[in-house]
Amino acid sequence: MPAVRSMSLMAKDKDFSYTPSPNHMRQPQDWEPLFQQFLARQMSADAAHDIHHVRRVVANAMQLTAATGANAAVVFPAAWLHDCVVVPKSSPQRAQASRLAAAAAGAFLRAQGYGLANVADIEHAIAAHSFSAGISPRTLEAQIVQDADRLDALGAIGIARCIQVGTAAARPLYHAADPFCHTRQPDDNAATVDHFYTKLLRLADAMQTEAGRAEARRRTTFMLAFLEQLASEIDPVES
C-alpha cells in the first residue's frame, strides 16, 4: 500500500521544531509562517497539489470570506492545512485523505495553542473539502474551504492542473475516436479531457456559496471556450 505521510508525525523528528507561538499572534494571518513551516516538511503527491495550489486556495478562501462574513479564524488555517496529508491517487486510502488531514491539522493546532475554540470547526472544514470524501459541509466556513479548493480546479489554472495530472499518469490528452464523449461514457482514467466531463464541468452547480458559484460559472465558461477551441484544432486531424 502506498505510504501516507502525515505532517503531525513529523513534529517528533529530531531535526524538526516549530517556533513557539508568541502571545502577539492574535490574527489568523499572523500564523502564516508557522503554517508554511509545517507544510514545508511534506512533498506533494503530485505537481497539481503543491504549495502554489495551497496559496491559491487560501486566496480564494479569503475572498469568499470577505464576501460572506465568515470566520477567518476558521477559514484561514483550514485553507492552509487542507492538504497537509498526502495520499497517492492510486492508494485505497485516497478517499480518507481529507479526514487524515483534518486529524493531523487538529493535532498540530492544539499543540501550538491555536484558538482552541475554533479547532473542531477547522477540522470539519478540512475533512469536508474533498470531492472524494463525500462529507457535507455543515458550516459556512466549511462551505467556503470546499468552494475555494474546487475553484482551483476550474478556469485556466484548472485546465493546466488537469493536464499536469494526466501527463503524470501517462494518459493521452483525448480519446482519438470521440474526444468529447459524444457517443461514449467519459472515462478519465483513459483520457485527460474526459475529466472535464466526469467532474470539472459539474463543479459550478455543486458550489456551496453564491460567491463561489458565480466565480465557478465564470471559470467554467472559459473552460468551455477552451474545449471549443480544442475541437476546432483537432477535428481536421481526427476526422
Wavefront OBJ file of the C-alpha trace (Angstrom):
o trace
v 0.000 0.000 0.000
v 1.438 3.426 -0.894
v 2.644 5.323 2.145
v 0.514 8.006 3.711
v 2.631 10.784 5.088
v 1.159 12.817 7.921
v 2.589 16.167 8.879
v 1.655 15.662 12.528
v 4.119 12.805 12.812
v 6.961 14.963 11.538
v 6.930 17.067 14.704
v 8.765 14.284 16.505
v 11.735 14.282 14.118
v 14.900 15.384 15.879
v 15.676 17.878 13.097
v 12.238 19.432 13.176
v 10.991 22.102 15.521
v 8.394 24.821 15.474
v 8.889 28.311 16.744
v 6.782 28.641 19.910
v 3.609 30.572 19.274
v 4.126 34.117 20.587
v 1.364 35.820 22.510
v 1.141 38.621 19.946
v -0.169 36.262 17.240
v -3.767 37.426 17.539
v -4.828 37.448 13.893
v -5.115 34.278 11.780
v -2.696 35.739 9.224
v -0.023 36.008 11.939
v 0.183 32.217 11.858
v 1.033 32.010 8.163
v 4.812 31.498 8.655
v 4.102 28.640 11.057
v 1.667 27.029 8.630
v 4.238 27.305 5.847
v 6.899 25.765 8.078
v 4.521 22.916 8.846
v 3.779 22.262 5.177
v 7.419 22.546 4.119
v 8.092 19.149 5.675
v 5.861 17.398 3.161
v 6.415 16.690 -0.511
v 3.276 16.867 -2.614
v 1.696 13.729 -4.042
v 1.614 15.416 -7.448
v 2.556 18.706 -9.015
v -1.064 19.858 -9.082
v -1.227 19.783 -5.267
v 1.897 21.744 -4.382
v 2.404 24.832 -2.228
v 1.214 27.038 -5.098
v -2.126 25.203 -5.083
v -2.371 25.801 -1.338
v -1.688 29.514 -1.717
v -4.322 29.853 -4.428
v -6.862 28.045 -2.261
v -6.040 30.385 0.628
v -6.512 33.408 -1.647
v -9.826 32.049 -2.944
v -10.973 31.269 0.583
v -10.180 34.709 1.926
v -12.006 36.371 -0.977
v -15.065 34.255 -0.224
v -14.691 35.047 3.479
v -14.759 38.760 2.699
v -17.862 38.268 0.552
v -19.764 36.244 3.149
v -18.601 37.494 6.540
v -17.387 34.044 7.578
v -14.991 33.456 10.475
v -11.457 33.959 9.154
v -10.028 32.298 12.268
v -11.510 29.040 10.939
v -11.182 29.569 7.188
v -7.554 30.738 7.082
v -5.915 27.772 8.858
v -8.278 25.285 7.236
v -7.342 26.559 3.780
v -3.638 26.478 4.577
v -3.726 22.972 6.036
v -6.377 21.307 3.857
v -3.806 19.141 2.046
v -1.436 18.504 4.962
v -1.644 14.729 4.500
v -0.559 13.247 1.193
v -2.308 10.140 -0.107
v -1.354 8.982 -3.622
v -4.225 8.795 -6.093
v -3.601 5.069 -6.501
v -3.983 4.353 -2.791
v -7.143 2.667 -1.460
v -6.971 5.291 1.313
v -7.374 8.157 -1.152
v -10.949 8.892 -0.054
v -9.700 9.166 3.543
v -7.127 11.855 2.765
v -9.183 14.811 3.988
v -10.099 13.040 7.227
v -6.437 12.224 7.824
v -5.509 15.824 7.045
v -8.147 17.093 9.478
v -6.763 14.917 12.261
v -3.167 15.951 11.553
v -4.060 19.641 11.353
v -6.092 19.478 14.543
v -3.246 17.837 16.442
v -0.811 20.454 15.173
v -3.066 23.406 16.020
v -3.801 22.117 19.514
v -0.099 21.557 20.154
v 0.617 25.122 19.057
v -2.194 26.619 21.141
v -4.138 27.983 18.195
v -7.614 29.290 19.185
v -8.764 26.020 20.671
v -12.429 27.013 20.416
v -12.046 27.006 16.625
v -10.099 23.784 16.116
v -13.096 21.460 15.794
v -14.603 23.707 13.109
v -11.234 23.818 11.320
v -11.066 20.022 11.385
v -14.559 19.784 9.920
v -13.754 22.301 7.174
v -10.682 20.287 6.170
v -12.488 16.949 6.280
v -15.392 18.269 4.194
v -13.358 19.984 1.480
v -12.613 16.839 -0.518
v -14.728 15.801 -3.501
v -13.996 12.117 -2.914
v -14.704 12.189 0.834
v -18.397 12.898 0.280
v -18.765 14.858 3.546
v -21.406 17.598 3.543
v -20.075 20.917 4.888
v -22.297 21.920 7.793
v -20.804 25.364 8.479
v -20.312 28.420 6.294
v -16.571 28.158 6.856
v -16.515 24.558 5.625
v -18.556 25.580 2.586
v -16.016 28.284 1.805
v -12.996 25.985 2.058
v -14.713 23.438 -0.176
v -15.602 26.117 -2.736
v -12.096 27.603 -2.599
v -10.474 24.250 -3.314
v -12.880 23.458 -6.145
v -12.338 26.858 -7.745
v -8.701 25.887 -8.208
v -9.870 23.016 -10.420
v -11.579 25.477 -12.778
v -10.569 28.165 -15.239
v -7.114 28.475 -16.773
v -5.385 27.064 -13.718
v -7.840 24.172 -13.624
v -7.052 23.281 -17.224
v -3.325 23.432 -16.520
v -3.650 21.258 -13.409
v -5.832 18.732 -15.217
v -3.248 18.353 -17.976
v -0.458 18.152 -15.377
v -2.131 15.261 -13.607
v -2.982 13.482 -16.842
v 0.571 13.791 -18.111
v 1.992 12.470 -14.837
v -0.324 9.466 -15.161
v 0.781 8.907 -18.781
v -2.774 9.337 -20.066
v -3.423 10.573 -23.606
v -4.827 14.076 -23.834
v -8.004 12.932 -25.587
v -9.769 9.865 -26.949
v -8.924 9.773 -30.655
v -12.243 8.363 -31.878
v -14.518 10.529 -29.705
v -12.535 13.294 -27.968
v -15.557 14.996 -26.388
v -17.589 11.985 -25.274
v -20.443 12.410 -27.756
v -21.144 8.688 -28.157
v -19.449 7.111 -25.133
v -19.314 7.433 -21.372
v -16.407 9.605 -20.226
v -13.557 7.741 -18.555
v -10.931 9.980 -17.010
v -8.623 7.031 -16.491
v -8.464 6.711 -20.277
v -8.043 10.328 -21.404
v -7.384 13.671 -19.728
v -10.143 15.624 -21.500
v -12.657 13.093 -20.179
v -12.075 14.544 -16.693
v -13.835 17.702 -17.824
v -16.980 15.621 -18.308
v -16.699 13.323 -15.294
v -16.098 16.152 -12.814
v -14.865 19.608 -13.764
v -17.819 20.913 -15.773
v -20.165 19.817 -12.977
v -18.450 21.716 -10.192
v -20.152 25.087 -10.691
v -23.564 23.637 -9.884
v -22.148 21.988 -6.762
v -20.724 25.167 -5.238
v -21.937 25.933 -1.741
v -21.849 29.740 -1.677
v -23.325 32.282 -4.073
v -19.963 33.999 -4.472
v -18.254 30.684 -5.147
v -20.922 29.688 -7.650
v -20.594 32.958 -9.563
v -16.831 32.630 -9.853
v -17.106 28.946 -10.754
v -19.502 29.746 -13.586
v -17.151 32.415 -14.914
v -14.256 29.955 -14.909
v -16.376 27.194 -16.434
v -17.263 29.489 -19.335
v -13.544 29.810 -20.033
v -13.148 26.025 -19.943
v -15.989 25.526 -22.409
v -14.322 28.023 -24.732
v -11.101 26.029 -24.397
v -12.902 22.834 -25.393
v -14.436 24.559 -28.412
v -11.025 25.805 -29.487
v -9.508 22.370 -28.918
v -12.230 20.815 -31.064
v -11.505 23.244 -33.886
v -7.836 22.303 -33.799
v -8.133 18.522 -33.601
v -11.223 17.864 -35.754
v -9.306 18.126 -39.041
v -6.729 15.677 -37.685
v -9.114 13.095 -36.239
v -11.875 13.240 -38.873
l 1 2 3 4 5 6 7 8 9 10 11 12 13 14 15 16 17 18 19 20 21 22 23 24 25 26 27 28 29 30 31 32 33 34 35 36 37 38 39 40 41 42 43 44 45 46 47 48 49 50 51 52 53 54 55 56 57 58 59 60 61 62 63 64 65 66 67 68 69 70 71 72 73 74 75 76 77 78 79 80 81 82 83 84 85 86 87 88 89 90 91 92 93 94 95 96 97 98 99 100 101 102 103 104 105 106 107 108 109 110 111 112 113 114 115 116 117 118 119 120 121 122 123 124 125 126 127 128 129 130 131 132 133 134 135 136 137 138 139 140 141 142 143 144 145 146 147 148 149 150 151 152 153 154 155 156 157 158 159 160 161 162 163 164 165 166 167 168 169 170 171 172 173 174 175 176 177 178 179 180 181 182 183 184 185 186 187 188 189 190 191 192 193 194 195 196 197 198 199 200 201 202 203 204 205 206 207 208 209 210 211 212 213 214 215 216 217 218 219 220 221 222 223 224 225 226 227 228 229 230 231 232 233 234 235 236 237 238 239
